[in-house]
Amino acid sequence: MILGLLEPSGLIGQGGPLVWVLLGLAFIGSVCVVERLFFFHRARINVADLLVGLAHHVRRKAFAEALHEAARAPGPVARVAHAALLRYYLGRGDLRDVVQEAGQLEVPRIEKNVRAILGVALLSPLVGILGTLLGMLKTFEQVNEQGGFTGPAELTTGVFTALITSVLGMTVAVPMYLFYLYFLGRAKRLVHRIERAGIEVVHMIADTREEEEYAPFRGEVAAGRKPGKTKTESAK
């Protein structure tokens, strides 16, 4: 009897209708996990290499090439850099606002389906406990119908059947909660990389423009120092 209950058909037949609810939650959680795995795999890029390539184009004022490289790179980091490069003519403060808005638009994409995985992890044990309680009530109702007399084997089978939903609920909840913690950590690290890349791109564009603006002034200062140095040398 016990070996028959351990089979999938036995679990579904003896566990009651809540087994189908748990199987549905397991299916939804699995779909969300696979979708998040593909998303974070596509979003994985080397941020340092991307920033080095963009800095090379920005210093040469080749913003079209920088935009092309940012658009070609996958992931939210590249999209935030692309949003800043599209408005390279703005000031430092305005560029910072553009990067912040672009980063905020990426957060829902990063956190998509993560809450659904957490919901499956939290609901599965509750549904399992509910199924166990309903199974225990059904077992005691059968005992009462028989006048309070029942054999140990029948009672053990009834309790075991009632516990099926709890076991199945915990089997679904534990891996789903582990996946939730894993994706939560990856989402936080990705948001941090977006903020870092956005700040670097803003400084990259603004510093290049300021160097171009102050270059004549620096030349005049350097030229003005030469006569003074010549006088000092002649005095010596």
ROBAVEX-688761 format. One record per residue: x, y, z of N, C-alpha, C, O in turn; residue in one letter. Coordinates in nm, 2 decimals. Layout:
<lummis>
    n.c1    n.c2    n.c3   ca.c1   ca.c2   ca.c3    c.c1    c.c2    c.c3    o.c1    o.c2    o.c3  drenro
       X       Y       Z       X       Y       Z       X       Y       Z       X       Y       Z       a
...
</lummis>
This chain:
<lummis>
    n.c1    n.c2    n.c3   ca.c1   ca.c2   ca.c3    c.c1    c.c2    c.c3    o.c1    o.c2    o.c3  drenro
    0.08   -0.12    0.00    0.00    0.00    0.00    0.09    0.13    0.00    0.06    0.22   -0.08       m
    0.19    0.13    0.09    0.27    0.25    0.09    0.35    0.27   -0.03    0.36    0.38   -0.08       i
    0.40    0.16   -0.09    0.47    0.17   -0.22    0.38    0.22   -0.33    0.42    0.30   -0.42       l
    0.25    0.18   -0.33    0.16    0.23   -0.42    0.13    0.38   -0.41    0.11    0.45   -0.50       g
    0.13    0.43   -0.28    0.11    0.57   -0.26    0.23    0.66   -0.31    0.21    0.77   -0.34       l
    0.35    0.60   -0.30    0.47    0.67   -0.34    0.47    0.69   -0.49    0.55    0.78   -0.54       l
    0.40    0.62   -0.57    0.40    0.64   -0.71    0.32    0.76   -0.75    0.23    0.81   -0.67       e
    0.35    0.83   -0.86    0.28    0.95   -0.90    0.13    0.94   -0.90    0.06    1.02   -0.86       p
    0.08    0.83   -0.96   -0.06    0.80   -0.97   -0.12    0.79   -0.83   -0.23    0.83   -0.81       s
   -0.04    0.72   -0.74   -0.09    0.71   -0.60   -0.10    0.84   -0.53   -0.19    0.86   -0.45       g
    0.00    0.92   -0.55    0.00    1.05   -0.48   -0.12    1.14   -0.53   -0.18    1.20   -0.44       l
   -0.14    1.14   -0.66   -0.25    1.22   -0.71   -0.39    1.16   -0.66   -0.48    1.23   -0.63       i
   -0.40    1.03   -0.67   -0.53    0.97   -0.63   -0.56    0.97   -0.48   -0.67    1.00   -0.45       g
   -0.46    0.95   -0.40   -0.48    0.95   -0.26   -0.47    1.09   -0.19   -0.52    1.11   -0.08       q
   -0.39    1.18   -0.25   -0.37    1.31   -0.19   -0.49    1.40   -0.20   -0.50    1.50   -0.12       g
   -0.58    1.38   -0.29   -0.70    1.47   -0.30   -0.68    1.58   -0.40   -0.57    1.58   -0.47       g
   -0.78    1.66   -0.41   -0.77    1.77   -0.52   -0.66    1.87   -0.49   -0.62    1.93   -0.59       p
   -0.62    1.89   -0.37   -0.51    1.99   -0.34   -0.38    1.95   -0.40   -0.29    2.03   -0.42       l
   -0.36    1.82   -0.44   -0.24    1.78   -0.50   -0.23    1.84   -0.64   -0.12    1.88   -0.68       v
   -0.35    1.86   -0.71   -0.35    1.93   -0.84   -0.31    2.07   -0.82   -0.24    2.13   -0.91       w
   -0.35    2.13   -0.71   -0.31    2.27   -0.68   -0.16    2.29   -0.67   -0.10    2.38   -0.72       v
   -0.11    2.19   -0.59    0.04    2.19   -0.57    0.12    2.17   -0.70    0.22    2.23   -0.72       l
    0.07    2.08   -0.78    0.13    2.06   -0.91    0.12    2.18   -1.00    0.22    2.21   -1.07       l
    0.01    2.25   -0.99    0.00    2.37   -1.07    0.09    2.48   -1.02    0.15    2.55   -1.10       g
    0.11    2.49   -0.89    0.21    2.59   -0.83    0.35    2.55   -0.87    0.43    2.64   -0.91       l
    0.38    2.42   -0.87    0.51    2.38   -0.92    0.54    2.41   -1.06    0.65    2.45   -1.10       a
    0.44    2.39   -1.15    0.45    2.43   -1.29    0.47    2.58   -1.31    0.56    2.62   -1.38       f
    0.40    2.66   -1.24    0.41    2.80   -1.25    0.55    2.85   -1.20    0.62    2.93   -1.27       i
    0.59    2.79   -1.09    0.72    2.83   -1.04    0.84    2.78   -1.13    0.93    2.85   -1.15       g
    0.82    2.67   -1.19    0.93    2.62   -1.28    0.94    2.71   -1.41    1.05    2.73   -1.45       s
    0.82    2.75   -1.46    0.83    2.84   -1.58    0.89    2.97   -1.54    0.97    3.02   -1.62       v
    0.86    3.03   -1.42    0.93    3.15   -1.38    1.08    3.13   -1.36    1.15    3.22   -1.40       c
    1.12    3.02   -1.31    1.26    3.00   -1.28    1.33    2.99   -1.42    1.44    3.05   -1.43       v
    1.28    2.92   -1.51    1.34    2.90   -1.64    1.35    3.04   -1.71    1.45    3.07   -1.77       v
    1.25    3.12   -1.70    1.25    3.25   -1.77    1.35    3.34   -1.70    1.42    3.41   -1.78       e
    1.37    3.34   -1.57    1.47    3.42   -1.51    1.61    3.37   -1.54    1.70    3.45   -1.55       r
    1.63    3.24   -1.55    1.76    3.19   -1.59    1.80    3.24   -1.72    1.92    3.28   -1.74       l
    1.71    3.24   -1.82    1.74    3.29   -1.95    1.77    3.44   -1.95    1.86    3.49   -2.02       f
    1.69    3.52   -1.87    1.71    3.66   -1.86    1.84    3.70   -1.81    1.92    3.78   -1.87       f
    1.88    3.64   -1.69    2.01    3.68   -1.63    2.13    3.62   -1.72    2.24    3.68   -1.71       f
    2.11    3.52   -1.79    2.21    3.47   -1.88    2.23    3.57   -2.00    2.35    3.60   -2.03       h
    2.12    3.62   -2.05    2.14    3.72   -2.16    2.19    3.86   -2.11    2.26    3.93   -2.18       r
    2.16    3.89   -1.98    2.21    4.02   -1.92    2.35    4.02   -1.88    2.40    4.12   -1.83       a
    2.42    3.90   -1.88    2.55    3.89   -1.83    2.65    3.94   -1.93    2.68    3.88   -2.04       r
    2.71    4.06   -1.90    2.82    4.12   -1.99    2.93    4.17   -1.90    2.91    4.18   -1.78       i
    3.04    4.19   -1.96    3.16    4.25   -1.89    3.14    4.40   -1.89    3.17    4.47   -1.99       n
    3.10    4.46   -1.78    3.08    4.60   -1.77    3.21    4.68   -1.79    3.20    4.79   -1.85       v
    3.32    4.63   -1.74    3.44    4.70   -1.75    3.48    4.72   -1.90    3.52    4.82   -1.94       a
    3.47    4.61   -1.97    3.50    4.61   -2.12    3.41    4.71   -2.19    3.46    4.78   -2.28       d
    3.28    4.71   -2.16    3.19    4.80   -2.22    3.23    4.94   -2.19    3.22    5.02   -2.29       l
    3.26    4.98   -2.07    3.29    5.11   -2.04    3.42    5.16   -2.10    3.44    5.27   -2.15       l
    3.52    5.07   -2.11    3.65    5.10   -2.18    3.62    5.13   -2.33    3.67    5.23   -2.38       v
    3.54    5.05   -2.40    3.51    5.07   -2.54    3.43    5.20   -2.56    3.46    5.28   -2.65       g
    3.33    5.23   -2.47    3.26    5.36   -2.48    3.35    5.48   -2.46    3.34    5.58   -2.52       l
    3.44    5.47   -2.36    3.53    5.58   -2.33    3.62    5.61   -2.45    3.65    5.73   -2.47       a
    3.66    5.51   -2.52    3.75    5.53   -2.63    3.67    5.61   -2.74    3.73    5.70   -2.80       h
    3.55    5.58   -2.76    3.47    5.65   -2.87    3.44    5.79   -2.82    3.44    5.88   -2.90       h
    3.40    5.81   -2.69    3.36    5.94   -2.64    3.48    6.04   -2.64    3.46    6.15   -2.68       v
    3.60    5.99   -2.61    3.71    6.08   -2.62    3.74    6.13   -2.76    3.79    6.24   -2.77       r
    3.71    6.05   -2.86    3.73    6.09   -3.00    3.60    6.16   -3.05    3.60    6.20   -3.17       r
    3.50    6.19   -2.97    3.38    6.25   -3.01    3.30    6.17   -3.11    3.22    6.22   -3.18       k
    3.33    6.04   -3.11    3.26    5.95   -3.20    3.13    5.89   -3.13    3.13    5.77   -3.10       a
    3.04    5.98   -3.11    2.92    5.94   -3.04    2.83    5.84   -3.12    2.76    5.75   -3.06       f
    2.84    5.85   -3.25    2.76    5.75   -3.33    2.82    5.61   -3.31    2.74    5.51   -3.30       a
    2.95    5.60   -3.31    3.01    5.47   -3.28    2.98    5.42   -3.14    2.96    5.30   -3.12       e
    2.98    5.51   -3.04    2.95    5.47   -2.91    2.81    5.42   -2.89    2.78    5.33   -2.82       a
    2.71    5.49   -2.96    2.57    5.45   -2.96    2.56    5.31   -3.02    2.48    5.23   -2.97       l
    2.63    5.29   -3.13    2.62    5.16   -3.20    2.67    5.05   -3.11    2.61    4.94   -3.10       h
    2.78    5.07   -3.04    2.84    4.97   -2.95    2.75    4.94   -2.83    2.73    4.83   -2.79       e
    2.69    5.05   -2.78    2.59    5.03   -2.66    2.47    4.96   -2.71    2.41    4.88   -2.63       a
    2.42    4.99   -2.83    2.30    4.92   -2.88    2.32    4.78   -2.91    2.23    4.69   -2.90       a
    2.45    4.75   -2.95    2.48    4.61   -2.99    2.49    4.52   -2.86    2.47    4.40   -2.87       r
    2.54    4.58   -2.75    2.56    4.50   -2.63    2.42    4.46   -2.57    2.33    4.55   -2.57       a
    2.41    4.34   -2.52    2.28    4.30   -2.46    2.27    4.35   -2.31    2.37    4.38   -2.25       p
    2.15    4.35   -2.26    2.14    4.37   -2.11    2.10    4.51   -2.07    2.11    4.60   -2.16       g
    2.05    4.52   -1.95    2.00    4.66   -1.90    2.11    4.76   -1.89    2.09    4.88   -1.90       p
    2.24    4.71   -1.86    2.35    4.80   -1.84    2.37    4.88   -1.97    2.39    5.00   -1.97       v
    2.38    4.80   -2.08    2.40    4.87   -2.21    2.29    4.96   -2.24    2.31    5.06   -2.31       a
    2.16    4.93   -2.21    2.05    5.01   -2.24    2.06    5.14   -2.16    2.02    5.25   -2.22       r
    2.10    5.14   -2.04    2.11    5.26   -1.96    2.23    5.35   -2.02    2.21    5.47   -2.03       v
    2.34    5.29   -2.06    2.45    5.37   -2.12    2.40    5.42   -2.26    2.44    5.54   -2.29       a
    2.32    5.35   -2.33    2.27    5.40   -2.46    2.18    5.52   -2.44    2.18    5.62   -2.51       h
    2.09    5.52   -2.33    2.01    5.63   -2.30    2.09    5.76   -2.27    2.05    5.87   -2.31       a
    2.20    5.74   -2.20    2.28    5.86   -2.17    2.35    5.91   -2.29    2.37    6.03   -2.31       a
    2.40    5.82   -2.38    2.47    5.86   -2.50    2.38    5.93   -2.60    2.42    6.02   -2.67       l
    2.25    5.90   -2.60    2.16    5.97   -2.69    2.14    6.11   -2.65    2.11    6.19   -2.74       l
    2.17    6.15   -2.52    2.15    6.29   -2.48    2.29    6.34   -2.43    2.30    6.40   -2.32       r
    2.39    6.32   -2.50    2.53    6.35   -2.46    2.55    6.50   -2.45    2.64    6.55   -2.39       y
    2.46    6.58   -2.52    2.47    6.73   -2.52    2.42    6.79   -2.39    2.44    6.91   -2.37       y
    2.35    6.72   -2.30    2.30    6.77   -2.18    2.41    6.79   -2.08    2.52    6.74   -2.09       l
    2.38    6.87   -1.97    2.47    6.90   -1.87    2.49    6.78   -1.78    2.41    6.68   -1.79       g
    2.58    6.78   -1.68    2.61    6.67   -1.59    2.48    6.64   -1.51    2.45    6.52   -1.49       r
    2.42    6.74   -1.46    2.30    6.71   -1.37    2.19    6.65   -1.45    2.12    6.56   -1.40       g
    2.16    6.70   -1.57    2.06    6.64   -1.66    2.09    6.50   -1.70    2.00    6.42   -1.71       d
    2.21    6.48   -1.73    2.25    6.34   -1.77    2.23    6.25   -1.65    2.19    6.13   -1.67       l
    2.26    6.29   -1.53    2.24    6.21   -1.41    2.09    6.17   -1.40    2.06    6.06   -1.36       r
    2.01    6.27   -1.42    1.86    6.24   -1.42    1.82    6.14   -1.52    1.74    6.05   -1.50       d
    1.88    6.15   -1.64    1.84    6.06   -1.75    1.88    5.92   -1.72    1.81    5.82   -1.74       v
    2.00    5.91   -1.66    2.05    5.77   -1.62    1.97    5.71   -1.51    1.94    5.59   -1.51       v
    1.93    5.80   -1.41    1.85    5.75   -1.30    1.71    5.70   -1.35    1.66    5.60   -1.31       q
    1.65    5.78   -1.44    1.52    5.74   -1.50    1.53    5.61   -1.58    1.44    5.52   -1.57       e
    1.64    5.60   -1.66    1.65    5.48   -1.74    1.68    5.36   -1.65    1.63    5.25   -1.68       a
    1.75    5.37   -1.54    1.77    5.27   -1.45    1.65    5.22   -1.38    1.62    5.10   -1.35       g
    1.56    5.32   -1.34    1.43    5.29   -1.28    1.34    5.21   -1.37    1.26    5.12   -1.33       q
    1.35    5.24   -1.50    1.27    5.16   -1.60    1.32    5.02   -1.61    1.24    4.93   -1.65       l
    1.44    4.99   -1.58    1.50    4.86   -1.59    1.47    4.77   -1.47    1.47    4.65   -1.48       e
    1.44    4.83   -1.36    1.41    4.76   -1.24    1.30    4.66   -1.25    1.31    4.54   -1.21       v
    1.18    4.70   -1.30    1.07    4.60   -1.32    1.11    4.48   -1.40    1.06    4.37   -1.38       p
    1.19    4.50   -1.51    1.23    4.39   -1.59    1.32    4.30   -1.51    1.32    4.18   -1.53       r
    1.41    4.35   -1.43    1.50    4.27   -1.35    1.42    4.19   -1.24    1.45    4.07   -1.22       i
    1.32    4.25   -1.18    1.25    4.19   -1.07    1.13    4.11   -1.12    1.05    4.06   -1.04       e
    1.11    4.10   -1.25    1.00    4.03   -1.31    1.00    3.88   -1.27    1.10    3.81   -1.28       k
    0.88    3.83   -1.23    0.87    3.69   -1.19    0.94    3.65   -1.06    0.92    3.53   -1.02       n
    1.02    3.73   -1.00    1.09    3.70   -0.88    0.99    3.69   -0.76    1.00    3.60   -0.68       v
    0.89    3.78   -0.76    0.79    3.77   -0.66    0.70    3.65   -0.68    0.64    3.59   -0.58       r
    0.68    3.61   -0.80    0.60    3.50   -0.83    0.66    3.37   -0.77    0.59    3.28   -0.72       a
    0.79    3.36   -0.79    0.87    3.25   -0.73    0.85    3.25   -0.58    0.83    3.14   -0.52       i
    0.86    3.37   -0.52    0.85    3.38   -0.37    0.70    3.34   -0.33    0.68    3.27   -0.23       l
    0.61    3.38   -0.41    0.47    3.34   -0.38    0.45    3.19   -0.39    0.38    3.13   -0.30       g
    0.51    3.12   -0.48    0.49    2.98   -0.49    0.56    2.91   -0.37    0.51    2.82   -0.31       v
    0.68    2.97   -0.33    0.75    2.91   -0.21    0.67    2.93   -0.08    0.68    2.85    0.01       a
    0.59    3.04   -0.07    0.51    3.06    0.05    0.38    2.99    0.05    0.33    2.95    0.15       l
    0.32    2.98   -0.07    0.19    2.92   -0.07    0.19    2.76   -0.07    0.10    2.70   -0.02       l
    0.30    2.70   -0.12    0.30    2.56   -0.13    0.29    2.49    0.00    0.21    2.40    0.02       s
    0.37    2.53    0.11    0.35    2.46    0.24    0.22    2.49    0.30    0.16    2.40    0.37       p
    0.16    2.61    0.28    0.03    2.63    0.33   -0.08    2.54    0.27   -0.17    2.49    0.34       l
   -0.07    2.53    0.14   -0.17    2.44    0.07   -0.14    2.29    0.12   -0.24    2.22    0.14       v
   -0.02    2.26    0.14    0.01    2.12    0.19   -0.04    2.10    0.33   -0.10    1.99    0.35       g
   -0.03    2.19    0.42   -0.08    2.18    0.55   -0.24    2.17    0.55   -0.30    2.10    0.62       i
   -0.30    2.25    0.46   -0.44    2.25    0.45   -0.49    2.11    0.40   -0.59    2.06    0.45       l
   -0.42    2.05    0.30   -0.45    1.92    0.26   -0.44    1.82    0.37   -0.52    1.72    0.38       g
   -0.33    1.83    0.45   -0.31    1.74    0.56   -0.42    1.75    0.66   -0.48    1.65    0.71       t
   -0.46    1.87    0.70   -0.57    1.89    0.79   -0.70    1.83    0.74   -0.78    1.77    0.81       l
   -0.73    1.85    0.61   -0.85    1.80    0.55   -0.85    1.64    0.55   -0.95    1.58    0.57       l
   -0.73    1.59    0.52   -0.71    1.44    0.52   -0.73    1.38    0.66   -0.79    1.28    0.68       g
   -0.68    1.45    0.76   -0.70    1.40    0.90   -0.84    1.41    0.94   -0.89    1.32    1.01       m
   -0.91    1.52    0.90   -1.06    1.52    0.93   -1.13    1.41    0.87   -1.22    1.35    0.93       l
   -1.10    1.38    0.74   -1.16    1.27    0.67   -1.13    1.14    0.74   -1.22    1.05    0.75       k
   -1.01    1.12    0.79   -0.98    0.99    0.86   -1.06    0.98    0.98   -1.11    0.87    1.01       t
   -1.07    1.08    1.06   -1.14    1.07    1.19   -1.29    1.06    1.17   -1.36    1.00    1.25       f
   -1.34    1.12    1.05   -1.48    1.09    1.02   -1.51    0.95    0.99   -1.61    0.89    1.03       e
   -1.42    0.88    0.92   -1.43    0.74    0.89   -1.43    0.66    1.02   -1.50    0.56    1.03       q
   -1.34    0.70    1.11   -1.33    0.63    1.24   -1.46    0.64    1.32   -1.51    0.54    1.38       v
   -1.52    0.76    1.32   -1.65    0.78    1.39   -1.76    0.70    1.32   -1.85    0.65    1.39       n
   -1.76    0.69    1.19   -1.86    0.61    1.12   -1.86    0.46    1.16   -1.96    0.40    1.16       e
   -1.74    0.42    1.19   -1.72    0.28    1.23   -1.74    0.26    1.38   -1.70    0.15    1.43       q
   -1.79    0.35    1.44   -1.81    0.34    1.59   -1.69    0.35    1.67   -1.69    0.31    1.79       g
   -1.58    0.42    1.62   -1.46    0.44    1.70   -1.37    0.32    1.70   -1.27    0.32    1.77       g
   -1.41    0.21    1.62   -1.32    0.09    1.62   -1.26    0.09    1.48   -1.33    0.08    1.38       f
   -1.13    0.09    1.48   -1.05    0.07    1.35   -0.92    0.01    1.38   -0.86    0.02    1.49       t
   -0.86   -0.05    1.28   -0.74   -0.12    1.30   -0.62   -0.02    1.28   -0.63    0.08    1.22       g
   -0.50   -0.06    1.34   -0.38    0.02    1.33   -0.34    0.04    1.18   -0.30    0.15    1.14       p
   -0.36   -0.06    1.10   -0.32   -0.05    0.96   -0.40    0.05    0.89   -0.35    0.13    0.81       a
   -0.53    0.05    0.91   -0.62    0.15    0.84   -0.59    0.29    0.89   -0.59    0.38    0.81       e
   -0.57    0.31    1.02   -0.54    0.44    1.07   -0.41    0.49    1.02   -0.39    0.61    0.99       l
   -0.30    0.40    1.01   -0.17    0.44    0.96   -0.18    0.49    0.82   -0.12    0.59    0.78       t
   -0.26    0.41    0.74   -0.28    0.44    0.60   -0.35    0.58    0.58   -0.31    0.66    0.49       t
   -0.44    0.60    0.66   -0.52    0.73    0.65   -0.43    0.85    0.69   -0.43    0.95    0.62       g
   -0.35    0.83    0.79   -0.26    0.94    0.83   -0.15    0.96    0.73   -0.12    1.08    0.69       v
   -0.10    0.85    0.67    0.00    0.87    0.57   -0.06    0.94    0.44    0.01    1.02    0.38       f
   -0.18    0.90    0.41   -0.24    0.97    0.29   -0.26    1.12    0.32   -0.25    1.20    0.23       t
   -0.30    1.15    0.45   -0.32    1.29    0.48   -0.19    1.37    0.47   -0.19    1.49    0.44       a
   -0.08    1.31    0.50    0.05    1.38    0.50    0.11    1.39    0.36    0.21    1.46    0.35       l
    0.05    1.33    0.26    0.11    1.34    0.13    0.11    1.49    0.08    0.22    1.53    0.03       i
    0.01    1.56    0.11    0.01    1.70    0.06    0.11    1.79    0.13    0.17    1.88    0.07       t
    0.14    1.76    0.26    0.24    1.84    0.33    0.38    1.81    0.27    0.46    1.90    0.25       s
    0.41    1.68    0.25    0.54    1.64    0.19    0.55    1.70    0.05    0.66    1.76    0.02       v
    0.45    1.69   -0.03    0.46    1.75   -0.16    0.47    1.90   -0.16    0.54    1.96   -0.24       l
    0.40    1.97   -0.06    0.41    2.11   -0.05    0.55    2.16   -0.01    0.60    2.25   -0.07       g
    0.62    2.09    0.08    0.75    2.12    0.12    0.85    2.09    0.01    0.95    2.16   -0.01       m
    0.82    1.98   -0.07    0.91    1.95   -0.18    0.91    2.06   -0.29    1.01    2.09   -0.35       t
    0.80    2.13   -0.30    0.79    2.24   -0.40    0.84    2.36   -0.34    0.91    2.44   -0.41       v
    0.82    2.39   -0.21    0.86    2.52   -0.15    1.01    2.53   -0.13    1.06    2.64   -0.15       a
    1.08    2.43   -0.09    1.22    2.44   -0.06    1.30    2.49   -0.18    1.37    2.59   -0.17       v
    1.30    2.42   -0.29    1.38    2.46   -0.41    1.33    2.60   -0.46    1.41    2.68   -0.51       p
    1.20    2.63   -0.45    1.15    2.76   -0.50    1.21    2.87   -0.42    1.24    2.98   -0.47       m
    1.21    2.85   -0.29    1.27    2.96   -0.20    1.42    2.97   -0.22    1.47    3.09   -0.22       y
    1.49    2.87   -0.25    1.63    2.88   -0.28    1.65    2.95   -0.41    1.74    3.04   -0.42       l
    1.57    2.92   -0.51    1.58    3.00   -0.64    1.54    3.14   -0.62    1.60    3.23   -0.68       f
    1.45    3.17   -0.53    1.41    3.31   -0.50    1.53    3.39   -0.44    1.56    3.50   -0.48       y
    1.60    3.33   -0.34    1.72    3.39   -0.29    1.83    3.41   -0.39    1.90    3.51   -0.39       l
    1.85    3.31   -0.48    1.95    3.32   -0.58    1.92    3.44   -0.68    2.00    3.52   -0.71       y
    1.79    3.45   -0.72    1.76    3.55   -0.82    1.75    3.69   -0.75    1.78    3.79   -0.82       f
    1.72    3.69   -0.62    1.72    3.82   -0.55    1.86    3.88   -0.54    1.88    3.99   -0.56       l
    1.96    3.79   -0.51    2.10    3.83   -0.51    2.15    3.88   -0.65    2.22    3.98   -0.66       g
    2.11    3.81   -0.75    2.15    3.85   -0.89    2.09    3.98   -0.93    2.15    4.06   -0.99       r
    1.96    4.00   -0.89    1.90    4.12   -0.92    1.96    4.24   -0.85    1.98    4.35   -0.91       a
    2.00    4.23   -0.73    2.06    4.34   -0.65    2.20    4.37   -0.72    2.24    4.48   -0.73       k
    2.28    4.26   -0.75    2.41    4.29   -0.81    2.39    4.36   -0.95    2.47    4.44   -0.99       r
    2.29    4.32   -1.02    2.27    4.38   -1.15    2.23    4.53   -1.14    2.27    4.61   -1.22       l
    2.14    4.56   -1.04    2.10    4.70   -1.02    2.23    4.78   -0.98    2.24    4.89   -1.02       v
    2.32    4.72   -0.90    2.44    4.79   -0.86    2.53    4.82   -0.98    2.58    4.93   -0.99       h
    2.54    4.72   -1.07    2.62    4.74   -1.19    2.56    4.85   -1.28    2.63    4.92   -1.35       r
    2.42    4.86   -1.29    2.36    4.96   -1.37    2.39    5.10   -1.31    2.42    5.19   -1.39       i
    2.38    5.11   -1.18    2.41    5.24   -1.12    2.56    5.28   -1.14    2.59    5.40   -1.17       e
    2.64    5.19   -1.12    2.79    5.21   -1.14    2.82    5.25   -1.29    2.89    5.35   -1.31       r
    2.76    5.18   -1.38    2.78    5.21   -1.52    2.72    5.34   -1.56    2.78    5.42   -1.64       a
    2.60    5.37   -1.51    2.54    5.50   -1.54    2.63    5.62   -1.49    2.64    5.72   -1.56       g
    2.68    5.61   -1.37    2.76    5.72   -1.31    2.89    5.73   -1.40    2.93    5.84   -1.42       i
    2.95    5.62   -1.44    3.07    5.63   -1.52    3.05    5.69   -1.65    3.13    5.77   -1.70       e
    2.93    5.66   -1.72    2.90    5.72   -1.85    2.88    5.87   -1.83    2.92    5.95   -1.92       v
    2.81    5.91   -1.73    2.78    6.05   -1.71    2.91    6.13   -1.69    2.94    6.23   -1.75       v
    3.00    6.08   -1.60    3.13    6.14   -1.58    3.21    6.14   -1.71    3.29    6.24   -1.74       h
    3.21    6.03   -1.78    3.28    6.02   -1.91    3.24    6.13   -2.01    3.33    6.19   -2.07       m
    3.11    6.15   -2.03    3.07    6.24   -2.12    3.09    6.39   -2.07    3.14    6.47   -2.15       i
    3.06    6.41   -1.95    3.08    6.55   -1.90    3.22    6.59   -1.89    3.26    6.70   -1.92       a
    3.31    6.50   -1.84    3.45    6.53   -1.83    3.51    6.56   -1.97    3.60    6.65   -1.98       d
    3.47    6.48   -2.07    3.53    6.50   -2.20    3.48    6.64   -2.26    3.56    6.71   -2.32       t
    3.36    6.68   -2.23    3.31    6.81   -2.28    3.38    6.92   -2.20    3.42    7.03   -2.26       r
    3.40    6.91   -2.07    3.47    7.01   -1.99    3.62    7.02   -2.03    3.67    7.13   -2.03       e
    3.68    6.91   -2.06    3.82    6.92   -2.11    3.83    7.00   -2.24    3.93    7.08   -2.26       e
    3.74    6.98   -2.33    3.74    7.06   -2.45    3.71    7.21   -2.43    3.77    7.29   -2.50       e
    3.62    7.24   -2.33    3.59    7.38   -2.31    3.71    7.45   -2.24    3.74    7.57   -2.27       e
    3.78    7.38   -2.15    3.89    7.45   -2.07    4.02    7.43   -2.14    4.12    7.48   -2.09       y
    4.03    7.36   -2.25    4.16    7.34   -2.32    4.22    7.48   -2.36    4.34    7.49   -2.33       a
    4.15    7.57   -2.42    4.21    7.70   -2.46    4.26    7.78   -2.33    4.37    7.84   -2.34       p
    4.18    7.77   -2.23    4.22    7.84   -2.11    4.35    7.78   -2.05    4.44    7.86   -2.00       f
    4.36    7.65   -2.05    4.48    7.59   -2.00    4.60    7.62   -2.09    4.71    7.64   -2.04       r
    4.58    7.64   -2.22    4.69    7.68   -2.31    4.73    7.82   -2.28    4.85    7.84   -2.28       g
    4.64    7.91   -2.25    4.68    8.05   -2.22    4.76    8.05   -2.09    4.85    8.13   -2.08       e
    4.71    7.97   -1.99    4.79    7.97   -1.86    4.93    7.92   -1.88    5.02    7.97   -1.83       v
    4.94    7.81   -1.96    5.07    7.75   -1.99    5.16    7.85   -2.06    5.28    7.86   -2.03       a
    5.10    7.92   -2.16    5.18    8.02   -2.23    5.22    8.14   -2.15    5.32    8.20   -2.17       a
    5.13    8.18   -2.05    5.16    8.29   -1.97    5.27    8.26   -1.87    5.33    8.35   -1.82       g
    5.29    8.13   -1.84    5.39    8.10   -1.74    5.53    8.10   -1.80    5.63    8.11   -1.73       r
    5.54    8.08   -1.93    5.67    8.07   -2.00    5.76    8.20   -1.99    5.88    8.19   -1.96       k
    5.70    8.32   -2.01    5.78    8.44   -2.00    5.84    8.45   -1.85    5.95    8.49   -1.83       p
    5.75    8.43   -1.76    5.80    8.44   -1.62    5.91    8.35   -1.59    6.01    8.38   -1.52       g
    5.90    8.23   -1.64    6.01    8.13   -1.62    6.14    8.18   -1.69    6.25    8.16   -1.64       k
    6.12    8.24   -1.81    6.24    8.29   -1.88    6.31    8.40   -1.81    6.44    8.41   -1.80       t
    6.23    8.49   -1.75    6.29    8.60   -1.67    6.36    8.55   -1.55    6.47    8.60   -1.51       k
    6.31    8.45   -1.49    6.37    8.39   -1.37    6.51    8.33   -1.41    6.61    8.34   -1.33       t
    6.50    8.26   -1.52    6.63    8.20   -1.56    6.73    8.30   -1.60    6.85    8.28   -1.58       e
    6.69    8.41   -1.66    6.79    8.52   -1.70    6.84    8.58   -1.58    6.96    8.62   -1.58       s
    6.76    8.60   -1.47    6.81    8.66   -1.35    6.91    8.58   -1.29    7.01    8.63   -1.23       a
    6.90    8.45   -1.30    7.00    8.36   -1.24    7.13    8.37   -1.32    7.23    8.31   -1.29       k
</lummis>
